[in-house]
Amino acid sequence: MRNKQRIYEKIGIRLILGLGVLLRIVIFLQNHSIQLDEANLVRNIIEKPFGNFFQSLDYQQYAPPLFLVIEKANTLLFGPSEYALRLFPLLVGIGSLFLFYQLAKKLSIGGISMLFVLFVFSFSEYYWHYANEAKQYSSDVFISLLLTYLALTEKRNFDVLFALKWSAIGIIAVWSSMPAVFVLAGVGFYFFYQYWTGEKTGKHLHLFLTGGLWLLAFGVYYFSILQSDMADNHLQAYHREYFLKLPLSIDAIQQDIAILLRLLTTTIGHTAIALGVGFVALIIGSVSLLRKDKKAVLLIFAPVFSVLVTSVLHKYSLIPRLTLFFTPLLLLIIGLGVQLIFTKTNRWQKIIFGLLLIATAGLHDGIKHLWQPYNISDIKSALHHIQEEWQSGDALFVNHETQPAFYYYAQLHPGRQEYRFEPVVLGSWNTDNLLQSIPSVPRLWVLHSHLISQTARHKRETEINILSRKCKKQKEWKDVGVGVVLMSCR
């Protein structure tokens, strides 16, 4: 019976991993349009030389220097296409699947618990989405999992070779992923605990030297790049609601609870069932790990605790994409909790809890994109539609938030000749002078993309209403996250 269960488990693991890899590749090949923040970072990657990645970026963007170096190299090798820009995030996204599986095995997660956490990690939108976006969040996840795995599998005592190896690993990690410093805090505590309890021998000088070099690397990184970015007023204002507060008022407590619930939502799902399952399993899993392996608790929870403290100091935002690097670690703890629950419950309790797990896993439905194209804002289809009906004498108005993606396709994309329009009127945040900016033309095309929120859609309606004072709406065309209006201005 046990042998059959193991066979079924192996089949399930291979099926989930295989489909997880296939999903990421299929979405990559679907080649969806570049998005707003993605486009702003892409401009930095394409326009700047390698040396400029080791200083603050333009267009209110941030990304670690070594990530940008890899991205730049890909564009030089393969051209500045979506494929080249998303190749590295795809590869580390796939690598993260196998690292997550290896970590789950290392923590002795198996059976239904293994299948559950592997399914959530494989098909949660947060992970497969960022594995197909030219941003650093997929590599943040990969580096976090890699550092944790390397620490758990480290066999060497604290000798010179250990110090050299881990000094290099830590320095590269810091310059490749900003949140890696939090994971290294957990790695440092993990190693020091082993030294303190006598599990490993060697010189404490090697440990302190390694940790000191990590701090030095991060210090140089912080004062040369991060400090000015963190002081940016616009950035602080944007992330204000994602910073934890000291619980000194009702409003502060409510905001902290909302943020912490959002962390759990990012990890396990957004419904009451998912939050309930996740919370209970996280508590039980934490207690289980504490009893089995105290040093592993330090390795996994020190990064989380340090992030929370840093957030209180308004130095690190807890917006979901910035917490992705540690949510897989929380998911592993949830897996431990799920495993213990199944071990300690009777048959009917197992059935009920199993149904709750199925309901939770069902929220992560990324597998549908194996046959259903994934897109957020298809500006390419909008531009092709305009191009098909473009007439001599027409003008194009491009909304302010649409401009980064439009600029990429019109100026930087390998097929930019397909996306050239003249004249082009660029909108701004301030609509006071909107009518004065429109030239005297018989027909005006109005382009909006990134319509993924009610606020963005409301702004679009406002702009179109203002333009309607000068031009008459002739026809409208919409697709996923984009809208095109043709207006007659005769």
PAFI-232362 format. One line per field, with one value per residue (C-alpha): residue number from 1; x negated, y negated, z; residue in one letter. Coordinates in Angstrom, 2 decimals, m for minus. Example, Ala and Ser with C-alpha at 12.3 -4.5 7.8 and 13.67 -1.06 7.14 Angstrom:
! PAFI-232362
num <- (1 / 2)
px <- (m12.30 / m13.67)
py <- (4.50 / 1.06)
pz <- (7.80 / 7.14)
residuo <- (A / S)
! end
This chain:
! PAFI-232362
num <- (1 / 2 / 3 / 4 / 5 / 6 / 7 / 8 / 9 / 10 / 11 / 12 / 13 / 14 / 15 / 16 / 17 / 18 / 19 / 20 / 21 / 22 / 23 / 24 / 25 / 26 / 27 / 28 / 29 / 30 / 31 / 32 / 33 / 34 / 35 / 36 / 37 / 38 / 39 / 40 / 41 / 42 / 43 / 44 / 45 / 46 / 47 / 48 / 49 / 50 / 51 / 52 / 53 / 54 / 55 / 56 / 57 / 58 / 59 / 60 / 61 / 62 / 63 / 64 / 65 / 66 / 67 / 68 / 69 / 70 / 71 / 72 / 73 / 74 / 75 / 76 / 77 / 78 / 79 / 80 / 81 / 82 / 83 / 84 / 85 / 86 / 87 / 88 / 89 / 90 / 91 / 92 / 93 / 94 / 95 / 96 / 97 / 98 / 99 / 100 / 101 / 102 / 103 / 104 / 105 / 106 / 107 / 108 / 109 / 110 / 111 / 112 / 113 / 114 / 115 / 116 / 117 / 118 / 119 / 120 / 121 / 122 / 123 / 124 / 125 / 126 / 127 / 128 / 129 / 130 / 131 / 132 / 133 / 134 / 135 / 136 / 137 / 138 / 139 / 140 / 141 / 142 / 143 / 144 / 145 / 146 / 147 / 148 / 149 / 150 / 151 / 152 / 153 / 154 / 155 / 156 / 157 / 158 / 159 / 160 / 161 / 162 / 163 / 164 / 165 / 166 / 167 / 168 / 169 / 170 / 171 / 172 / 173 / 174 / 175 / 176 / 177 / 178 / 179 / 180 / 181 / 182 / 183 / 184 / 185 / 186 / 187 / 188 / 189 / 190 / 191 / 192 / 193 / 194 / 195 / 196 / 197 / 198 / 199 / 200 / 201 / 202 / 203 / 204 / 205 / 206 / 207 / 208 / 209 / 210 / 211 / 212 / 213 / 214 / 215 / 216 / 217 / 218 / 219 / 220 / 221 / 222 / 223 / 224 / 225 / 226 / 227 / 228 / 229 / 230 / 231 / 232 / 233 / 234 / 235 / 236 / 237 / 238 / 239 / 240 / 241 / 242 / 243 / 244 / 245 / 246 / 247 / 248 / 249 / 250 / 251 / 252 / 253 / 254 / 255 / 256 / 257 / 258 / 259 / 260 / 261 / 262 / 263 / 264 / 265 / 266 / 267 / 268 / 269 / 270 / 271 / 272 / 273 / 274 / 275 / 276 / 277 / 278 / 279 / 280 / 281 / 282 / 283 / 284 / 285 / 286 / 287 / 288 / 289 / 290 / 291 / 292 / 293 / 294 / 295 / 296 / 297 / 298 / 299 / 300 / 301 / 302 / 303 / 304 / 305 / 306 / 307 / 308 / 309 / 310 / 311 / 312 / 313 / 314 / 315 / 316 / 317 / 318 / 319 / 320 / 321 / 322 / 323 / 324 / 325 / 326 / 327 / 328 / 329 / 330 / 331 / 332 / 333 / 334 / 335 / 336 / 337 / 338 / 339 / 340 / 341 / 342 / 343 / 344 / 345 / 346 / 347 / 348 / 349 / 350 / 351 / 352 / 353 / 354 / 355 / 356 / 357 / 358 / 359 / 360 / 361 / 362 / 363 / 364 / 365 / 366 / 367 / 368 / 369 / 370 / 371 / 372 / 373 / 374 / 375 / 376 / 377 / 378 / 379 / 380 / 381 / 382 / 383 / 384 / 385 / 386 / 387 / 388 / 389 / 390 / 391 / 392 / 393 / 394 / 395 / 396 / 397 / 398 / 399 / 400 / 401 / 402 / 403 / 404 / 405 / 406 / 407 / 408 / 409 / 410 / 411 / 412 / 413 / 414 / 415 / 416 / 417 / 418 / 419 / 420 / 421 / 422 / 423 / 424 / 425 / 426 / 427 / 428 / 429 / 430 / 431 / 432 / 433 / 434 / 435 / 436 / 437 / 438 / 439 / 440 / 441 / 442 / 443 / 444 / 445 / 446 / 447 / 448 / 449 / 450 / 451 / 452 / 453 / 454 / 455 / 456 / 457 / 458 / 459 / 460 / 461 / 462 / 463 / 464 / 465 / 466 / 467 / 468 / 469 / 470 / 471 / 472 / 473 / 474 / 475 / 476 / 477 / 478 / 479 / 480 / 481 / 482 / 483 / 484 / 485 / 486 / 487 / 488 / 489 / 490)
px <- (0.00 / m2.76 / m4.67 / m1.58 / m1.20 / m4.82 / m4.40 / m1.27 / m3.09 / m6.04 / m3.68 / m1.83 / m5.06 / m6.36 / m3.02 / m2.80 / m6.41 / m6.08 / m2.89 / m4.42 / m7.38 / m5.14 / m2.85 / m5.74 / m7.09 / m3.66 / m3.03 / m6.52 / m5.78 / m2.44 / m4.58 / m2.08 / m2.54 / m5.07 / m3.39 / m3.76 / m6.48 / m8.07 / m8.40 / m9.98 / m12.61 / m13.17 / m14.02 / m16.81 / m18.07 / m18.18 / m19.27 / m21.96 / m25.49 / m26.51 / m28.32 / m25.19 / m23.41 / m25.53 / m23.74 / m20.15 / m17.90 / m15.60 / m11.80 / m11.33 / m12.60 / m14.73 / m16.42 / m19.62 / m22.72 / m23.68 / m20.12 / m20.28 / m23.66 / m22.18 / m19.15 / m21.36 / m23.55 / m20.46 / m19.27 / m22.70 / m22.81 / m19.21 / m17.89 / m15.58 / m12.50 / m10.05 / m11.58 / m15.10 / m13.94 / m11.90 / m14.33 / m16.22 / m13.06 / m11.69 / m14.80 / m15.00 / m11.23 / m11.61 / m14.64 / m12.61 / m10.13 / m12.85 / m14.53 / m11.19 / m10.66 / m14.14 / m13.59 / m10.26 / m12.03 / m14.79 / m12.19 / m10.67 / m7.42 / m5.74 / m2.46 / 0.56 / m1.32 / m4.02 / m1.48 / 0.47 / m2.39 / m3.97 / m0.65 / m0.17 / m3.72 / m3.48 / m0.14 / 0.09 / 0.33 / m2.29 / m5.00 / m4.20 / m3.34 / m6.70 / m8.47 / m7.24 / m7.87 / m11.07 / m11.36 / m13.56 / m10.93 / m11.30 / m15.06 / m14.44 / m12.46 / m15.13 / m18.00 / m16.06 / m15.34 / m18.89 / m20.49 / m18.16 / m18.86 / m22.63 / m22.59 / m20.55 / m22.86 / m26.15 / m28.39 / m31.69 / m32.95 / m33.76 / m37.20 / m38.90 / m37.27 / m33.86 / m34.59 / m35.76 / m32.82 / m30.11 / m31.67 / m31.47 / m27.93 / m26.71 / m28.30 / m26.94 / m23.51 / m23.40 / m24.20 / m21.77 / m18.78 / m18.17 / m16.06 / m18.87 / m20.30 / m17.31 / m17.81 / m21.51 / m20.52 / m18.74 / m21.71 / m24.07 / m21.97 / m21.66 / m25.41 / m26.16 / m23.70 / m25.47 / m28.81 / m27.48 / m25.94 / m29.03 / m27.36 / m30.20 / m33.74 / m36.08 / m37.13 / m34.50 / m36.70 / m35.73 / m32.05 / m32.45 / m34.63 / m32.00 / m29.18 / m31.27 / m31.89 / m28.14 / m27.45 / m30.18 / m28.76 / m25.29 / m26.63 / m28.29 / m25.12 / m22.91 / m24.89 / m25.68 / m22.19 / m19.44 / m19.72 / m18.68 / m15.87 / m14.46 / m14.47 / m12.33 / m9.10 / m7.04 / m8.24 / m7.50 / m4.00 / m3.27 / m4.25 / m2.85 / 0.06 / m2.32 / m4.52 / m3.85 / m3.23 / m3.87 / m0.54 / 0.09 / 3.52 / 6.60 / 5.79 / 2.22 / 3.43 / 6.01 / 3.40 / 0.96 / 3.64 / 4.56 / 0.91 / 0.31 / 3.49 / 2.26 / m0.98 / 1.01 / 3.21 / 0.13 / m1.15 / 1.94 / 4.99 / 7.61 / 10.73 / 11.76 / 11.16 / 7.64 / 6.79 / 8.14 / 6.23 / 3.09 / 3.18 / 3.82 / 1.25 / m1.33 / m1.01 / m1.11 / m3.97 / m6.00 / m5.59 / m6.46 / m9.65 / m10.62 / m10.44 / m12.31 / m15.00 / m15.47 / m18.22 / m15.94 / m13.45 / m16.18 / m16.98 / m13.38 / m11.91 / m14.86 / m14.32 / m10.60 / m11.19 / m13.90 / m11.61 / m8.81 / m11.16 / m12.52 / m8.97 / m8.18 / m11.19 / m9.70 / m12.71 / m10.98 / m7.49 / m5.26 / m3.53 / m2.96 / m5.59 / m8.29 / m7.39 / m7.53 / m11.08 / m9.96 / m6.36 / m7.64 / m9.36 / m6.05 / m4.38 / m6.89 / m5.98 / m2.32 / m3.24 / m4.71 / m1.52 / 0.67 / m1.43 / m1.08 / 2.68 / 3.05 / 0.87 / 2.89 / 6.47 / 8.91 / 10.33 / 13.31 / 11.25 / 8.73 / 11.53 / 12.89 / 9.45 / 8.61 / 11.68 / 10.55 / 7.13 / 8.76 / 10.82 / 7.66 / 5.59 / 8.40 / 7.79 / 4.44 / 5.76 / 2.82 / 2.99 / 5.86 / 3.34 / 2.03 / 4.99 / 6.23 / 3.81 / 2.61 / 2.61 / 3.11 / 3.05 / 2.66 / 1.26 / m0.14 / 3.34 / 4.49 / 1.62 / 2.28 / 5.95 / 5.07 / 2.56 / 5.13 / 7.50 / 4.97 / 5.47 / 3.25 / 3.85 / 4.79 / 3.20 / 2.69 / 3.25 / 1.41 / 2.53 / m0.14 / m0.22 / m0.23 / m3.37 / m6.06 / m4.74 / m4.02 / m7.57 / m9.03 / m7.08 / m7.51 / m11.19 / m12.95 / m11.22 / m12.89 / m9.67 / m9.25 / m8.55 / m5.15 / m4.26 / m5.24 / m2.54 / m2.82 / m1.87 / m1.66 / m0.27 / m1.50 / 0.95 / 0.01 / 1.30 / 2.80 / 5.74 / 6.23 / 4.54 / 5.64 / 7.74 / 5.03 / 2.54 / 4.67 / 3.67 / 6.19 / 6.71 / 9.76 / 9.48 / 7.97 / 7.13 / 7.17 / 5.15 / 5.33 / 3.65 / 3.04 / 6.77 / 6.57 / 8.22 / 11.41 / 9.31 / 7.56 / 10.87 / 12.38 / 9.42 / 9.93 / 13.58 / 12.60 / 10.10 / 12.50 / 15.24 / 12.86 / 11.79 / 15.47 / 15.81 / 13.64 / 14.10 / 17.00 / 16.64 / 16.95 / 16.28 / 14.66 / 12.64 / 11.61 / 9.45 / 7.86 / 6.81 / 6.78 / 9.21 / 9.10 / 11.46 / 11.61 / 12.87 / 13.93 / 12.64 / 14.06)
py <- (0.00 / m2.43 / m1.58 / m2.43 / m5.73 / m6.60 / m5.77 / m7.96 / m10.73 / m10.59 / m10.69 / m13.65 / m15.54 / m15.00 / m15.98 / m19.20 / m20.17 / m19.34 / m21.37 / m24.21 / m24.37 / m24.03 / m26.83 / m29.27 / m28.37 / m28.62 / m32.08 / m33.12 / m32.00 / m33.82 / m36.97 / m39.30 / m43.06 / m44.91 / m46.57 / m49.98 / m49.38 / m46.76 / m49.32 / m51.92 / m49.43 / m48.24 / m51.81 / m51.83 / m48.44 / m49.37 / m53.01 / m52.81 / m51.36 / m48.63 / m51.02 / m53.10 / m50.17 / m50.72 / m53.96 / m55.17 / m54.50 / m56.80 / m56.77 / m56.04 / m52.51 / m50.26 / m46.96 / m45.30 / m45.96 / m42.37 / m41.61 / m44.60 / m43.47 / m40.08 / m41.75 / m44.13 / m41.27 / m39.41 / m42.42 / m42.78 / m39.09 / m38.60 / m42.11 / m44.22 / m42.01 / m40.86 / m37.39 / m38.60 / m40.78 / m38.01 / m35.14 / m35.44 / m35.83 / m32.73 / m30.63 / m31.55 / m31.10 / m27.53 / m27.00 / m28.18 / m25.33 / m22.72 / m24.57 / m24.80 / m21.07 / m20.27 / m22.48 / m20.78 / m17.41 / m18.76 / m19.74 / m16.23 / m17.41 / m14.57 / m13.00 / m15.26 / m18.13 / m18.02 / m17.89 / m20.78 / m23.26 / m22.30 / m22.88 / m26.30 / m27.38 / m26.11 / m27.71 / m30.80 / m33.85 / m35.75 / m33.26 / m32.43 / m36.06 / m37.41 / m34.51 / m36.22 / m39.87 / m41.83 / m42.70 / m41.36 / m39.68 / m36.21 / m36.30 / m37.54 / m34.35 / m32.18 / m33.72 / m33.47 / m29.78 / m29.12 / m30.72 / m28.79 / m25.51 / m26.04 / m26.80 / m23.69 / m21.49 / m23.05 / m20.22 / m22.03 / m23.21 / m26.89 / m26.88 / m29.18 / m27.56 / m28.01 / m31.70 / m32.22 / m30.36 / m32.01 / m35.46 / m35.21 / m33.77 / m36.51 / m39.41 / m38.19 / m37.66 / m41.19 / m42.81 / m40.51 / m40.88 / m43.62 / m41.46 / m38.87 / m40.78 / m39.66 / m36.02 / m36.30 / m37.47 / m34.13 / m32.25 / m34.05 / m33.21 / m29.61 / m29.16 / m30.94 / m28.71 / m25.65 / m27.03 / m28.07 / m24.65 / m22.80 / m21.13 / m22.43 / m23.33 / m25.97 / m29.49 / m32.04 / m34.56 / m32.93 / m33.40 / m37.05 / m37.78 / m36.30 / m38.22 / m41.39 / m41.14 / m40.68 / m43.83 / m45.72 / m44.73 / m45.80 / m49.02 / m50.01 / m49.06 / m51.02 / m54.27 / m54.24 / m53.36 / m52.63 / m55.61 / m58.19 / m55.96 / m55.43 / m59.18 / m59.83 / m61.51 / m60.05 / m56.53 / m57.04 / m58.34 / m55.45 / m52.82 / m54.55 / m52.16 / m49.17 / m50.12 / m48.60 / m51.02 / m50.79 / m49.63 / m52.85 / m53.67 / m51.93 / m53.11 / m51.78 / m48.41 / m48.16 / m48.96 / m46.40 / m43.70 / m44.47 / m44.23 / m40.96 / m39.47 / m40.55 / m38.64 / m35.52 / m36.13 / m36.37 / m33.11 / m30.92 / m32.60 / m35.30 / m33.49 / m32.98 / m29.23 / m29.77 / m32.28 / m29.96 / m26.95 / m29.04 / m30.64 / m27.40 / m25.43 / m28.23 / m28.23 / m24.44 / m24.20 / m26.81 / m24.94 / m21.66 / m23.08 / m24.69 / m21.31 / m19.47 / m21.94 / m25.29 / m26.41 / m25.94 / m28.26 / m30.92 / m30.33 / m30.73 / m33.27 / m35.66 / m37.08 / m37.54 / m39.21 / m41.50 / m42.57 / m43.41 / m45.50 / m47.29 / m48.01 / m49.69 / m51.94 / m52.79 / m51.27 / m48.31 / m48.16 / m45.13 / m45.54 / m41.94 / m41.84 / m42.92 / m40.13 / m37.34 / m36.45 / m35.09 / m33.91 / m30.54 / m30.04 / m30.66 / m28.23 / m25.55 / m26.10 / m25.80 / m22.49 / m21.26 / m22.27 / m20.50 / m17.37 / m17.39 / m17.96 / m14.89 / m12.88 / m13.76 / m13.64 / m10.80 / m9.66 / m12.02 / m14.98 / m14.15 / m14.12 / m17.50 / m19.08 / m17.55 / m19.22 / m22.55 / m22.04 / m21.32 / m24.51 / m26.45 / m24.90 / m25.63 / m29.37 / m28.97 / m28.31 / m29.36 / m26.05 / m27.48 / m29.60 / m26.50 / m26.97 / m30.48 / m33.32 / m35.45 / m39.21 / m42.21 / m45.11 / m44.25 / m47.50 / m45.64 / m44.69 / m48.29 / m49.67 / m47.15 / m48.12 / m51.82 / m51.03 / m49.10 / m52.09 / m54.94 / m57.62 / m60.44 / m63.50 / m61.51 / m62.21 / m59.94 / m60.97 / m58.75 / m58.81 / m59.54 / m56.02 / m54.49 / m56.34 / m54.00 / m50.95 / m53.03 / m54.43 / m50.91 / m49.72 / m52.93 / m53.60 / m50.52 / m47.36 / m45.45 / m45.86 / m49.54 / m50.48 / m48.78 / m51.10 / m54.51 / m57.19 / m60.90 / m63.21 / m61.91 / m63.99 / m62.94 / m63.40 / m64.47 / m64.00 / m67.47 / m67.68 / m71.46 / m72.17 / m68.97 / m70.62 / m73.15 / m70.32 / m68.70 / m69.78 / m70.74 / m67.41 / m65.78 / m62.60 / m61.91 / m58.47 / m58.24 / m55.40 / m54.17 / m51.05 / m49.57 / m49.84 / m47.33 / m49.39 / m51.36 / m54.48 / m54.07 / m53.48 / m56.56 / m58.71 / m57.44 / m58.47 / m61.89 / m62.47 / m61.30 / m63.59 / m66.56 / m65.71 / m65.39 / m69.14 / m69.59 / m66.30 / m63.91 / m60.25 / m58.23 / m54.69 / m52.76 / m49.56 / m47.65 / m44.68 / m43.32 / m46.33 / m48.74 / m51.12 / m52.99 / m55.76 / m57.33 / m60.94 / m63.20 / m66.74 / m68.39)
pz <- (0.00 / 0.95 / m2.20 / m4.27 / m2.42 / m3.12 / m6.79 / m7.01 / m5.14 / m7.56 / m10.54 / m9.00 / m8.32 / m11.84 / m13.34 / m11.31 / m11.97 / m15.66 / m16.03 / m14.00 / m16.38 / m19.44 / m18.20 / m17.88 / m21.32 / m22.99 / m21.49 / m22.58 / m26.15 / m26.11 / m26.07 / m24.38 / m24.53 / m22.39 / m19.40 / m17.70 / m15.05 / m17.25 / m20.05 / m17.75 / m16.60 / m20.17 / m21.20 / m18.62 / m19.79 / m23.47 / m23.22 / m20.54 / m20.78 / m18.31 / m15.97 / m15.35 / m13.76 / m10.63 / m9.83 / m9.53 / m12.51 / m14.45 / m14.75 / m11.02 / m11.41 / m9.23 / m10.05 / m8.79 / m10.92 / m11.78 / m12.85 / m15.19 / m16.52 / m17.48 / m19.07 / m21.04 / m22.25 / m23.49 / m25.48 / m27.07 / m27.95 / m29.10 / m29.76 / m27.57 / m28.04 / m25.39 / m25.65 / m24.89 / m22.01 / m20.41 / m21.00 / m17.71 / m15.55 / m17.30 / m16.62 / m12.92 / m12.63 / m13.86 / m11.64 / m8.63 / m9.14 / m8.68 / m5.82 / m4.01 / m4.49 / m3.17 / m0.12 / 0.58 / 0.49 / 2.72 / 5.30 / 5.05 / 3.49 / 1.62 / 0.58 / 0.17 / 1.81 / m0.85 / m3.69 / m2.16 / m1.67 / m4.99 / m6.76 / m5.14 / m5.97 / m9.55 / m10.43 / m8.23 / m10.50 / m8.51 / m9.49 / m13.12 / m13.90 / m12.73 / m14.45 / m17.63 / m16.89 / m17.44 / m13.77 / m10.96 / m8.78 / m10.29 / m9.70 / m6.12 / m5.49 / m7.11 / m5.13 / m1.86 / m2.42 / m3.61 / m0.55 / 1.75 / m0.03 / m0.05 / 3.66 / 4.49 / 2.42 / 3.58 / 4.88 / 5.34 / 8.72 / 9.14 / 7.56 / 5.08 / 2.05 / 3.70 / 4.25 / 0.67 / m0.83 / 1.23 / 0.99 / m2.80 / m2.71 / m0.39 / m2.30 / m5.64 / m4.07 / m2.61 / m5.95 / m7.78 / m5.47 / m2.93 / m0.53 / m0.53 / 2.43 / 4.51 / 3.50 / 4.32 / 7.81 / 8.24 / 6.76 / 9.16 / 12.21 / 10.99 / 10.68 / 13.95 / 15.82 / 14.43 / 15.58 / 19.01 / 19.71 / 18.50 / 15.51 / 13.34 / 14.16 / 12.83 / 13.67 / 14.60 / 12.79 / 9.49 / 10.31 / 11.35 / 8.30 / 5.98 / 7.62 / 7.62 / 3.88 / 3.31 / 5.34 / 3.51 / 0.12 / 1.17 / 2.70 / m0.57 / m2.44 / m0.04 / 0.02 / m3.71 / m5.00 / m2.50 / m0.16 / m2.74 / m4.01 / m0.52 / 0.12 / m2.95 / m1.82 / m4.65 / m3.78 / m0.08 / m0.87 / m3.24 / m0.66 / 2.45 / 2.88 / 2.58 / 5.54 / 8.95 / 11.80 / 15.50 / 17.00 / 18.91 / 17.50 / 16.13 / 12.59 / 12.85 / 14.14 / 11.35 / 8.70 / 10.16 / 10.21 / 6.59 / 5.53 / 7.37 / 5.91 / 2.48 / 3.11 / 3.88 / 0.84 / m1.38 / 0.10 / 0.06 / m1.52 / m1.04 / 0.23 / 3.87 / 3.49 / 2.12 / 4.85 / 7.53 / 6.20 / 5.74 / 9.18 / 11.09 / 9.07 / 9.43 / 13.23 / 13.48 / 11.01 / 12.89 / 16.17 / 14.44 / 12.92 / 16.24 / 17.94 / 15.18 / 14.14 / 15.91 / 13.58 / 10.56 / 12.26 / 12.35 / 8.69 / 7.54 / 9.95 / 10.42 / 6.88 / 7.56 / 10.93 / 9.56 / 6.70 / 9.14 / 11.30 / 8.23 / 7.11 / 10.44 / 9.76 / 6.32 / 4.57 / 2.89 / 1.44 / 1.93 / m1.42 / m2.63 / m5.39 / m2.91 / m0.48 / m3.06 / m2.08 / 1.31 / 0.71 / m0.65 / 2.71 / 4.49 / 2.07 / 3.10 / 6.75 / 5.80 / 4.15 / 7.43 / 9.21 / 6.66 / 7.07 / 10.86 / 10.65 / 8.42 / 10.80 / 13.93 / 12.63 / 12.08 / 8.76 / 8.59 / 9.72 / 6.99 / 4.40 / 5.53 / 5.67 / 2.30 / 0.77 / 2.25 / 0.65 / m2.73 / m2.42 / m1.61 / m4.39 / m6.85 / m6.43 / m8.18 / m11.66 / m13.79 / m15.64 / m17.72 / m19.60 / m21.30 / m23.66 / m22.77 / m23.72 / m20.85 / m21.21 / m18.96 / m21.37 / m25.05 / m26.45 / m29.47 / m30.65 / m30.11 / m32.20 / m34.97 / m34.99 / m35.35 / m38.06 / m40.13 / m40.27 / m40.19 / m42.84 / m44.04 / m41.86 / m38.73 / m35.33 / m32.34 / m28.71 / m26.20 / m22.58 / m19.96 / m18.44 / m21.91 / m22.96 / m21.50 / m23.36 / m26.48 / m26.41 / m26.23 / m29.27 / m31.28 / m30.50 / m29.07 / m30.27 / m33.16 / m35.17 / m34.30 / m37.93 / m37.51 / m34.62 / m36.02 / m36.17 / m36.99 / m35.45 / m31.86 / m28.98 / m25.54 / m22.68 / m19.17 / m15.63 / m15.77 / m18.19 / m17.88 / m21.23 / m22.93 / m25.66 / m26.49 / m27.13 / m29.84 / m33.39 / m36.06 / m37.78 / m39.38 / m37.27 / m33.85 / m32.46 / m28.65 / m27.09 / m23.49 / m22.09 / m18.65 / m17.85 / m15.02 / m12.27 / m11.82 / m11.28 / m14.65 / m16.43 / m14.76 / m15.89 / m19.43 / m19.43 / m18.08 / m20.88 / m23.58 / m22.21 / m22.36 / m25.92 / m26.88 / m26.46 / m29.55 / m31.43 / m31.85 / m30.96 / m34.17 / m33.00 / m30.17 / m29.97 / m26.84 / m26.00 / m22.82 / m20.73 / m23.70 / m25.35 / m28.67 / m29.70 / m33.15 / m33.04 / m35.87 / m35.41 / m38.59)
residuo <- (M / R / N / K / Q / R / I / Y / E / K / I / G / I / R / L / I / L / G / L / G / V / L / L / R / I / V / I / F / L / Q / N / H / S / I / Q / L / D / E / A / N / L / V / R / N / I / I / E / K / P / F / G / N / F / F / Q / S / L / D / Y / Q / Q / Y / A / P / P / L / F / L / V / I / E / K / A / N / T / L / L / F / G / P / S / E / Y / A / L / R / L / F / P / L / L / V / G / I / G / S / L / F / L / F / Y / Q / L / A / K / K / L / S / I / G / G / I / S / M / L / F / V / L / F / V / F / S / F / S / E / Y / Y / W / H / Y / A / N / E / A / K / Q / Y / S / S / D / V / F / I / S / L / L / L / T / Y / L / A / L / T / E / K / R / N / F / D / V / L / F / A / L / K / W / S / A / I / G / I / I / A / V / W / S / S / M / P / A / V / F / V / L / A / G / V / G / F / Y / F / F / Y / Q / Y / W / T / G / E / K / T / G / K / H / L / H / L / F / L / T / G / G / L / W / L / L / A / F / G / V / Y / Y / F / S / I / L / Q / S / D / M / A / D / N / H / L / Q / A / Y / H / R / E / Y / F / L / K / L / P / L / S / I / D / A / I / Q / Q / D / I / A / I / L / L / R / L / L / T / T / T / I / G / H / T / A / I / A / L / G / V / G / F / V / A / L / I / I / G / S / V / S / L / L / R / K / D / K / K / A / V / L / L / I / F / A / P / V / F / S / V / L / V / T / S / V / L / H / K / Y / S / L / I / P / R / L / T / L / F / F / T / P / L / L / L / L / I / I / G / L / G / V / Q / L / I / F / T / K / T / N / R / W / Q / K / I / I / F / G / L / L / L / I / A / T / A / G / L / H / D / G / I / K / H / L / W / Q / P / Y / N / I / S / D / I / K / S / A / L / H / H / I / Q / E / E / W / Q / S / G / D / A / L / F / V / N / H / E / T / Q / P / A / F / Y / Y / Y / A / Q / L / H / P / G / R / Q / E / Y / R / F / E / P / V / V / L / G / S / W / N / T / D / N / L / L / Q / S / I / P / S / V / P / R / L / W / V / L / H / S / H / L / I / S / Q / T / A / R / H / K / R / E / T / E / I / N / I / L / S / R / K / C / K / K / Q / K / E / W / K / D / V / G / V / G / V / V / L / M / S / C / R)
! end
